[in-house]
Amino acid sequence: TNLAIALATVRLLDAQGIPVSSQAIRRGVARTRWAARFQIVSGTPTIIYDAGHNPDGAKAIVATWKQVFGNRRCVCVFNTRPDKNHVEMFVSLSSIVSHWVFCLMPASPYIEEGDLSALAARRAQSSEWQDSPRLALNAARKCSGPDGLVLVTGSHYLIGAVIPARLIGERSPGGGE
């Protein structure tokens, strides 16, 4: 949808007498970087950042995960805003998660520890709570081991608090590494 909005804006500019060439549009699309959209960072362990924050986003993560990693499971750092359908997101993501690390989210309302822990328990999945996204990521790294996979997802706020600045540009407002 972001690309569709950008193209609609170009059409509006053209209608106002500000033309944008097809070559400029192609060049702009080709140079676009979309941080935290199934962004794989190789390491020990491999970390995948995806700012999916609704049920459709969670389903897209699972579909892409299965294409890229097959049946491998991950440790997932997760929380989201209360206005999102966190139950449906959780159910979708459960198919690729071996352990959940839930945490507080900075500068945003979030789903409480008890609610998320109860979801994990109902699906017989292990989980833990950390008091910050950074602590949650560190716990997930440790739990997954050096050859494991860690997924960080559920909210732009959560991603912004842990994604290294070098992956999104000059500065990470959420405090990257």
N, C-alpha and C positions, 0 to 999 in steps of 0.2 A: 504494500500500500504506500510506502514511502516514495517509491519510484513513481507510482501513479500520481501522487500529489505533486512531485517535482515536475513531471511532464505537463500536468494541468497548469501549473504555474508558468511554464514556458509558453503554453498556448495563450494564457492571459497576457503575458508580456508582449507576445506577437500582436495580439488584438489591440494593444495600446501603442503600437508602433515601435516596439523595441524587439527587433528580430534576434533570434538565437539560431545559429546554423545547426544543421543536422550533424555536422562534424563536431561541433562543440558539445552537443548533447551526447554523442557516442563517446567522446573523450572524457566527459564528466562521469558518465556511467562506468566506464572502464577504470577510472581512477578512484572510484568510491570505495572507501574502507568502512566496513560495518563491524565495529568492535562488538564483542560479546554476542555474536550469533554463531553458535557452534564453533567457537574459536578454540582451536586445539593448540596447547602450548606443551611441546615435548619437554620431558624432564623426568625426574625421579621423585614422585610419580608424574605421569602425564595429567595435566589439568585441562578441563574443557569448561569454558565460560560461555553461558548462554542466558541472556536476559529474558527468556520466555517468562511471561508473567500472567498467563491466562491458560485455560484448558487447551485451546488450539495450539498455543506455543509449546505446551508440554507434549502434546501428541506429535508435533513436528520434531521435537528433540528426540523422542523415542524412535520415530521412523528413521531419522538421520543416524542415530546411534546404532541401530541394527544394521544399516548399510555400511557404516564405517567400522564398527567394533564387533559385529555379529552378536553372539550370545554372551560376551563378556559383561560383567556387572561392575558397578562403581560404588564408591562412597559418595554420597550426595550431601552437599551443603545447601540447605534450603530454608527459606521463609518467604512470605509474600504479604501483601497488604490484605486487611480484612475484607475489602470490597471485591476481592478476586475470589473465584470459586476454587479455593485451596483444596477441597476434598477431591474434586475431579482431577485437578493437577496432580495431586498426590497419587491417586489411583493409577493414572497413566504412567507416571514416572516409576512407580513401584516395580514395574516389569524389568527395569534395568538396574535397580538399586539393591545392593547387598547390605548397606548400613546407612542410616540417616544421621547427619549432624545438623541439628536445628540451632538457631541463634537469634539474638536480638538483632534488629535492623536499625541503623542510624537514621535519624531525621525522618522517620516514617512510622505510622502505626504498623503493627505486625501481628501475626497469629501467635497466641500465647503458647508457652511450653506445654502445658497440660493437653491442649487441643491437638497439637502435633504428635506428642508422645502417644496419645490414645489412638490416633490413626495408625501409627506404626504398630502398636500392640495388637490392634484388630487384624492386621495383615501378617502377624507373627514376624515382624521385621524389627531388628535391633535399632536403637536410636540413642542419642545423647543430646544434651543441651550445652551450649557454650554462651558466654555472656557478650561475645562480640563476633562479628564476621571474621576478623583476623584470627581469633582463637579457634573458631570453627574450622577455618581452612587448615590451620596447623594440625588440629586433631584429625581432620580427614586425611591429610597427607600421611600422618603417622599410622592411622588405621589401614590405609590402602597398601602401605608398603611401597618400596621403590619401583616395583614393576606394575603397580596398580593404576587405576583410573579414578580421578576425582572430578565430579561434576558440580559446578556452582551455578545455581539457577533459582528462579522464582521472582526476582525483582531487580530493577535497575539500581535501586538503592543498595541492595546486597552486593551486586556486582561492583558498583562504584567504590565500595569500601575495601575491596580486596584485589581488584585487577591491577596488575602492574601498569604504571603510567606509560611505559614504553609501548604498550599494546594499544593504547587509545590516542596517543598524541603527546604533545609537550607536557601536559599537566593532567593529573587525575583529580578532579574535585573531591572524590571520595577517599583519596589517600592511598594511591597505589604504592608498590614497593620502591 
